[in-house]
Each structure stands twice: as structure tokens, then as C-alpha cells.
Amino acid sequence: MDVETSNHSSIAVDDGTSAELELESSNVDSLEVLSSKGDAVQGNEKPEEILTKIELDLAYSSEKLVNFNVLAIHVATRENDFEAFLSEEEPTFGDSALNALEFDILSGILDSEVNVLEKFVSTLQNEIDRISNNVASCEKLHVYEELLKQSLEQLSEIKEQSTNFQKIISFSGKHAEDLRFSEFTSLSDSDTKIKMQTTEQQRHILRLLEKSLARELDLEKKLNESKQNQELLKLGLQEELFFMEGEAESVWKRSFMAENYAEVLLSTSKELLSRLQVMQFSMNGLTQREESLNSKLHDYSAGMGTKDRKLLEQESTIEVLQNECRSLREANIELDKKLNHIKSGGASASNKVEQLERQLQETDVRLAHAVASSDATLEKQEMLNSTIKDMDNLITTLRSKVSTAEKQIAIVEYECITLSDTNTDLTEELSFLRGRIEGLEASLHDAEKQKRATTKDISIRIKLITDLVGQLPLERERLHKQIYLLTKDKKVMQNYLKKIQKNNLSSGDYHKEPTKATVEPDTTSKKSENKVTGTSCSISEEIKSSKDVSENENMRNIDARQMNFKYILFPMFALLISAAIAFWFEYQSGRI
């Protein structure tokens, strides 16, 4: 039996749940990775990066919760097959066994996944508490805390469902042990247990109906919660996009202002450079003029030295001439005296007088020339003194102009240095702003991609949830039809058992059986078993015919997405056969 169950379990896992196991294993790995990442958060990270990481973890946990809800619904659909398999007295390894094994495996996977996700959510909650203690009040943290509370509530609900599934599995193990123990007990104990089983099975069907209704309500609540979460996520994404757009606009404005300021500074720097070049040209002209003036001044100074020398020479010549004039005047006076003396002396001296007069005229002419030359030299000296004063004044004015030009050049050089520094700072700011703009554009692109991916995932989940919600009324109708058919089959069985009891009472074969039973109990038990099997076969045939009629009259076409009806008929047949055997043993015990 164990070998057969292991073979069937391997077949069921390969056929029914291979894809789901792969998906859940990948989810487990991803959960472990994310939990390790959450534990390895370092203190040197920025708060914005930590908030984005928390947001991604919350989105991942919400996605996992949606997947777990789908898995829980799938496991709940397999619960009926598992309970039907447990209700069989002689279980056959068919589709019901495969579905029961699938229920066992999926419930175990769900339990382990819920435990892993609970650990991950607890680490995430610790991370949010740590950040709220370190960082000041932030709206995003409050939103994240609300989302975390909602996810914890959903996780608690899923955990309750998984614990219920585990309780059903543990109850099934206890139930199987009780059945094994009941095989070795007496027939009276088996009759009472069969009665208890029939009543418990009826109660269990009612419990299943209540569970299905409760699950439907839970699914509606979860659908509303998922819609609310979707709206909250959309609002959060819209707010983040709004903030990102505002930051991008502010950055663009700052970049435009910086570019305009840089252009203005470049134009002013160009103007200042042109002015500096003009000033340099003027300075070069002034230096050349200064050099030429200095050369002229040296020439004038050299000429003044020569002229001074000439003046000294002329002064010396003037003094000589003055001395000569004095000597000539004295000689003239002496000659006049001599002339008078000669006139008085005689006519013989007339020739000498004429010669002396000629000499006197020549001396007068020389004296006039000497006076004129002295006047000319004095005028030249005055002219030289005036030119020297003019040159001194021009040199002082040129020196003042050169000093002012040097001051202006120093000011312009300082302004050029400051402009070059500001230009370098502006270029650095422009490069930084361009890099930040590129980063913001990349983050906006990533946010848009994430938004599209989240919208696609949300639309897929909404479709899946709507499909499941659409299947719920069909499942409800199917369960109502099953209950109706069970009640109808029960009535048919009661009528058929009443007919059998009437026929057995009318016939006289039953008076002979007790004596045989007292003498040979083994043979009577074998005959009773053969009769029970015969009656059970006839009962099953009539039940099949009645079910075919009821199905043709009342059953509608079941959707292809629903479970096959034979998975439910098989446990019903087992229940009816067990009820017939119980009634037969009661009747036999009453006869004895």
C-alpha cells in the first residue's frame, strides 16, 4: 500500500502540481533573498534609497499575498476531494486519490510559504520602526505602515486558512488510525461507528457549505481590499510621479537659469576681455610713447648739456667781448684825446685820425655784433629753459597716466580671475545638474516601467479574482444541486430499504437463518456478506438509474472550468453503500 501511494503521489505531483511547486520554490528563494537584503541594510544608505527599498518590499509582499490567496482558493477546491477520499471505506487510487495528495502537498507548501512570508514581514516591520525612530515624520512612512498593517491582516487570514487545512490533514490521520482500529473490533461497534460516520458526514457537508459561503465572503472582502490596495498604490505612484515631475521642473528651471547666467557671464567676460585687449594695446602705445619721450628727453638732456657748454663758451666770449669793448672804449677815449691833440697839433696827423676813425667804426661794428650775439644767446637760453619746463610737465603727466593705466590693468586682471573662477564653478554646476537631470530621467523611466509592470500585474490579478468570483456562484449552484441529489437519493434509498424490509418480512426464509446462525456462525456470516454485496450491487444499480433520471430532468450543463462530476459521485456511492450495510446489520441484529 505504501509503495502504491508513493507511486501515485509522484504521478500526481508530476501531472498536477509541478508548475505550482516550481513557482512556489522560486517565491521561497526570492523571499529568502529579500529577507537577507532587508537584514543587510547598512547605516550609510540614504533615507530615500531605504524608502524605495521598503516600497519595493511592500509591493513584493502584496504580490505574494495575492498569489497565496489564489493558492488558498485552489487548495480549498481540493479540500472536498480530500474529504471525499477520506470518507471512502475502501479507497481506490484514482482521481480522488490524486486530488487528495495534491491537497496535502499544496497545503504543506502554503503553510511553509506563509511562515517564510511572516518572517519577511516581521523583518520589514522592524526596518520601518527603525527608520521611523531615526527619520523625522514622513507621510510615506505612515502610508507604508498602513499598507503593512493591511498585509499583516491578510497574512493572518491566510495563516488561519492554512492552519485549518493542517487541522483537516491531522484529523484525517487520526481518522485513518481509528478506521484501522475499527477493523479489529466487533460488528456492533462497527455498526455504531457507521451510524456516527453517516451523521458526521451530513454535518460535514453542512460545514463545507458554511465554509464555502464564508470563503465567498472572504473572497469578496479580499477583492475589495485588493481594489483598495490598488487604488492606494495608484495614488502613491501618482504622488511620486507628481513629486518627481516637480523636482524635475525645479531642476530644469535651475539649469535654465544657470545656463542663462553662464551665457550672461560669458558675454560680460568677452566684453571685459575685449576691453582688456584694448587696454593692453593702449598700454603698449603708451609704453612706446613713453620710451620715445624718454629717448627724446635723453636727447634733449644731451642737447641741453651741449647748449650749456655753448652758453658757457658764449658767456666767456661775451665777457671777453665786454672786456674788449671796455678796452676799445678806453682806446677810443684815448684816441679822441690823441685826435684832439693831433688836430691841435697839425694837419699832418689827419691821416692818422682817419685811420683811427676807421678803426673806431670797426670796433663799434664789432661791439654791436657782440651785443647782438649776446642777446641771441640769452634768448636761446630762455627758450631752452621753457622747453625743459614743458618736458618736465609732460613727463609728470605721462607718469600719472601710466600709474592710472597700471591700476586699471590690475583691476581688470582681478575681474578676469574672478570671472574665470565663477565660470569654472558654473561649468561644474552645469555638469552636476546635467548628471542629475540624466539620473532623474533614468529614475522617471524606471518608475514608468515599474508603473506599467505593476498595472499589468494588477490587471492580471483583477482578472483572476473576477474569474474566481464568477466561479463562486457556479460552485454554489453545484453544491446546492449535490445536496438536492443527495436528499433525493436518500429518499430513494429509504423507500427501497422499506420495500426490502417488507419483502423480507413477507418471506419465510428469515426464520431458518437464525438456527443456522446458532449452529454455524461462520457460514451465516459468509452468507450475510454475500447477501449484503448482492443487495449493495442492486442498490447501486437503482441509484445509478435514479441519478441518471434526475440528472436528465434537473441538472444543467456544468461549465468546463468546474470539477468533473464523477469525483463527487464516487464518495456518494460509498456513503450510500455504507448506509445500506448499516441498515442490513441493524435488521440482522434485530432478527437475532
HELIX and SHEET records of a PDB file:
HELIX    1   1 ASP A    2  GLY A   16  1                                  15    
HELIX    2   2 SER A   18  ASP A   39  1                                  22    
HELIX    3   3 PRO A   47  SER A   87  1                                  41    
HELIX    4   4 ASP A   95  ASN A  134  1                                  40    
HELIX    5   5 GLU A  139  GLU A  183  1                                  45    
HELIX    6   6 LEU A  187  GLY A  345  1                                 159    
HELIX    7   7 ALA A  347  ALA A  349  5                                   3    
HELIX    8   8 SER A  350  SER A  506  1                                 157    
HELIX    9   9 ASP A  509  HIS A  511  5                                   3    
HELIX   10  10 GLU A  513  VAL A  519  1                                   7    
HELIX   11  11 PRO A  521  ASN A  554  1                                  34    
HELIX   12  12 LYS A  566  ARG A  591  1                                  26    
END                                                                             
